[in-house]
């Protein structure tokens, strides 16, 4: 992968020039007109149609959750010994989906990967929505959801305290921290754009809302100074969280005694899997967004190409992890672990094991080919495959491990109910409803960040439409007004 | 209140007046006196302290004001509380004698099931029976009882019970209902038409006397004592061998070698046999004496799973095999009883039995001599019984108690009665605690016949199939509301009511006494008086009736002489046995483990107790042998059609390892059409019952075919192999002697957490797998003690049964005749419990005396603990299983154990309420807790004493000593949970190749 360090000042040999991060002529003004105009225009018919579908799905989910509240967890297929099933599968799945956003917005920001600028906003929004879908599950999966607040260590007159040895409690903190930091990070990044929208809109109501949301942003130099510090700090915080939250989620399994859960490989394996699933979801959504919202000039094939490369890399890490699981089962000489691993490939749910392996390991290998990375068909196929595969990976980990653990007398086959499927459908409905609403009311691309990679932001820049070659090595004062990029003034690559 | 003064004249009694107005009888005063308190003023218009009048400040009286304040406060308090369903709590104004709230009382009583009598101790709380155990004063049962007896307390509170008499479907009073019965009986006296009375077995001397009195007053009475589950063949065979009905009970304590011909004496029905079995199996060393159990049987029974040597033999062949055995023994020099002739029998191993096994068996029986006993299953053909009688007579077995018994009617007698009814012979019929409309094989013929009886009276508890055909329904007491007495071989047992009748019911004997009175006889007033009067004469000197009631028994000397074995009966039986032919498949009909003959079918505890072999609940699938299932392509859960003589039933099949080829097994007592619980559960197999008593329960020529479709089986265990894991250790006597621990070595495990500290006690348990027969009495005992909810077949099929203790049953080896082991599995109360550190809210944690405890109130239901439990003994309330229950169902709950709501995890508590009860009492007495003083319900319920509970910190305690035994091991020790339950390896005493293990 090319890095900024590869970009040189002065003449760049044609073959070495970094491909453009946008297509055609983009100026700060045209960018604002293109991106900030969406909330001002009436959505097309297709948008309403899509919203109707996702809302229906969401309502089915809400109905199923209501039914569960009414009669109890018995509405689901969970039983002994599979006490966790779709509930925790979906939780881990959605937390995983949420990982791409933070990775793109925080880690890639710290690594100065500027291809992130155009897609960070959308990916971050997806993080927020995915985590919203995820946190539904810990709340609804407990037997007495009305007492779920007992998981928080709040002072109370009965002097009851939580058990800090429990990984579930670590989860509560990890997911809450992750959600709040992601939300703050996302909102902070939105403020300058919301201010722009406030200034553009003619509708009184919108003006009122955007004014409130913009928090008095005027684009002053002090604003930018504070903003950039805050952004950098939050990026630093979020970076740690990207690694920690899914590691903690994996502790739910890794610290238990269940064969197939009790493995030291779980934290890195879960983080890689989460990034994998998250990127697949981002690719899927971005393809739709760039086509339907005419953003091809800003979300380019190059973005998709880079994303696909990340997916391929993660797929290889997953393949390694799966092999290590098998190796551990064999090398440990632990009969329970061995039985558990054989279950994944030959047991009653062996098909689920093979769906996981095929979707996560075999299918993504097509992305070694540049043509596949540039083909909608292949990238969508891979992305859908990975989404299915990663859901089934959690099914494999949770259901297969639980359904046959230590005492064969307790073994039992698990069967989900329609309510389980309804709730799964419902979270997809909620997720895509939020995505659709987001696409219409907030700027889907961080204009301020994209402006940073426009030539205008780079005095002495090279040819338009290419990387601003002059940025490196030369200190450039930020003008603080039109294109005040916290990325453009990057002096220390 | 009388306040009016007489107008004039001197006062005869002092009359007081409160006000002058009252004295002067003004209208206001009269009104005031009438109202007692005038609104607003009168009662409080005087200062309480000084007696001075108080001027009302407003329209409010103080009383109203206080009332409103109280009401507001109460309302506020009520609104502030979110407790639901609070009932009215009213303290006793007059406390009944003996009843102290919060303190349990125990009463001795007895339960009868067929010919068997279970002396019990009834635990009552605030006057209601809640838990049953065996009567520990009874020399036979010694504090043990059967699972069905323990569960029968639930039947007392069955909401389906008939609560008042009915006549023609109308609820009527007793006098009206009984008058119809009396009229019919009086009518028969004049016209001489007989009256038919069908009842259960008569084992009660007083009931027998009463029936004799009735017969004297009504000579036309035809009485049949019918027990559909007792086994007609056994009755027939006893009549042939001894000339009369006999009750044959094993005394296993005296047996070194036991040969079972399909006899299932370890299935929980016979606590006495099981106790003796357990005593011979709880070995400390390999040199302790141990018995050997040989089992020849068709279906796999619990006894078969406990066998040291088992050979599958079709029931129809058992007679021939057993006679061949007798012949072999004669060849070995054992004399035949006088008059016996075995000339038709050829010696040598029968086809089913390998010759080496056969030789060992013959040798074993011969060597044991008087210490050998042959037992035959009640449902086996008459020839097998007769062969067993012969063998016991030849061996002169001292391990068998034979007592003459009241004869039972067989299905053939019943058929005769049905023909009589159809012919219009009877003027009236009384069905007392029997359900022949359901149990008689030809239900349609029964229905037509019974309709021809002019007056049909039903006496029973829950309206059943027979009740539906009767005009007069008389509700009967539950036995816990009744008086009675029974004779058992070791003592006479008394039954006393432990609760007043819950409804407008009477006991059957009282109804018969009423009839006697109506017929003009002079009888005592009520059965209680009848019983007492009879016992006053019978009691040994120095014993009072009250003392006998308190003890629940009277020790009496065994009386009636045992008739000699009739040698002449042998030849015809042997001839029949040899000639008996099997054609097609052979169907064995046996009483259901849960339902017996159907009488317990409305008991949800029993319906949900897994069958000890198949682990089925709520159903009676037909068990097919492995070989037949393979030949017919039958999978477990497949619906099959079973047909015999034009009757076809469609039901699910299970494949039963160890079942003899060509044999099908099906439980009776299911497929009831009445009863809220019983209705529609399983298939009624009674239509298959034969009318020939000698082979009523073993039918030939049954056709089995796949019927298409499947049924989800409500089974509590779906995986039956141990997968080579070290879970149940089973040793032969040889292994026990040389390698009691096999090759299991456990490295020292380390924990990151500090070890638990146990300052005073550390409760622990030892379960001896050699003594455990798998009878599941512990499961029922626990259910009753700990308010374990019933979830129903659909939930069981999804793995949501709630039992705190389960019996894991594993098959090992060849499917055709596997080795079977049982393992009670309950919360292991691990010191290093995996469940405890994963609970985010600390709802499950460790007590300082070693209990892994659950705070139900704190549990939010994440279910993580259950996932992390290696033993999978935690139970989650997936749905609301209890809150919808109302009286009378809730009355059976143990008030010392919380009823758990939905969304909460629960599990075995080591009966913490019993531990604390003992702790409190010991503290009150200022002493230490004695070893054996704390008993868990499972331990108290275990008939073979396989479970021992106690304090591991007390080195002298029985449990601490057993933990150090050579057979001791812990399940899944390698997980490092440090369980508080130690298992003692199972023992089998098979014949050793090339010789015998010393007995």
Interface residues (C-beta under 8 A of the other chain):
Chain A: X71 X72 X73 X74 X77 X78 X79 X80 X81 X82 X83 X84 X141 X142 X143 X144 X145 X147 X148 X150 X151 X160 X161 X162 X163 X165 X166 X167 X168 X169 X172 X252 X255 X256 X257 X258 X335 X339 X402 X404 X405 X406 X407 X408 X409 X410 X411 X412 X413 X415
Chain B: X717 X718 X719 X720 X721 X722 X723 X724 X725 X727 X753 X795 X798 X799 X800 X806 X808 X809 X810 X823 X825 X834 X837 X838 X839 X840 X841 X842 X858 X859 X860 X861 X862 X863 X864 X866 X867 X868 X870 X871 X872 X874 X875 X876 X877 X878 X879 X880 X901 X902 X903 X904 X905 X971 X972 X975 X977
